[in-house]
Amino acid sequence: MSLSILGIACSPRRDGNSTRLLLEAMATAKAAGHTPELLYLSDLKINPCQGCNACSAKGICVIKDDISILKEKLIQADRIILAAPIFMMGLNAQTKIIIDRMQPFWALKYLHHQTLTNPSGYERIGLYLGAAGLKKPDVFDCAERSIKTFFNMLDIRYAQPCLYGGIDLAGEINEHPTAFDDVRKATQALLIS
Ligand SMILES: Cc1cc2nc3c(=O)[nH]c(=O)nc-3n(C[C@H](O)[C@H](O)[C@H](O)COP(=O)(O)O)c2cc1C
């Protein structure tokens, strides 16, 4: 079965470390016979949530921008692979903005009891690929909580992430002894789950 796989490159650095990991995941999925789609957030114009709560009524956002492109793809995807760096001990702003803009899905799920989950029990799965300059044990804690919330809102199971600290300059991930192998294995696991 061919899966719909969406890769989201969330770093403002198009050749950055997290995106390099994502490209490896995309190549792995392609080699396994799937047709992954890679989306660069930097190609979209997405504004931050205004907190107006208009979406509480029917799950419809009043801001008209490129979030609709992303939301459509998120609804359709069987597997989502999100690659994002750590900025100031949390997710970079571009990633956080799209997560906040998922509030209409939150409203549908928790206020209107509508779910994106297929009634047959078919499961969607999400993988988080991350890079951080610091090698501190808690450097991904804050980001992981937001990513888990993001996936949970979309009824997507959170897979074991691939997170790498001590990686700062663009391309430094290439020197990591296991990162690309880890990502290949994590992607293969997504495809057979
Ligand atoms: C504005 C900014 C803030 C950052 N803050 C942190 C931080 O708080 N902790 C950390 O470990 N790394 C921090 N970094 C370093 C990035 O996480 C690191 O360079 C990472 O490899 C970037 O991934 P990317 O190439 O995918 O964008 C910061 C980088 C920038 C540009």
The ligand as an ORCA input file, in Angstrom:
! r2SCAN-3c Opt
* xyz 0 1
  C      17.675     32.320     17.340
  C      18.332     31.036     17.734
  C      18.140     30.563     19.004
  C      18.707     29.332     19.383
  N      18.491     28.896     20.658
  C      18.983     27.690     21.024
  C      18.724     27.180     22.328
  O      18.054     27.803     23.156
  N      19.226     25.970     22.649
  C      19.963     25.237     21.772
  O      20.358     24.128     22.111
  N      20.229     25.705     20.531
  C      19.766     26.903     20.122
  N      20.020     27.393     18.869
  C      20.847     26.600     17.962
  C      20.037     25.732     16.987
  O      19.180     24.876     17.663
  C      21.016     24.893     16.160
  O      21.811     25.741     15.372
  C      20.315     23.878     15.276
  O      21.278     23.040     14.695
  C      19.520     24.555     14.185
  O      18.874     23.597     13.389
  P      18.519     23.901     11.852
  O      19.835     23.944     11.140
  O      17.664     22.780     11.471
  O      17.816     25.219     11.820
  C      19.487     28.602     18.455
  C      19.668     29.096     17.158
  C      19.094     30.301     16.801
  C      19.285     30.825     15.400
*
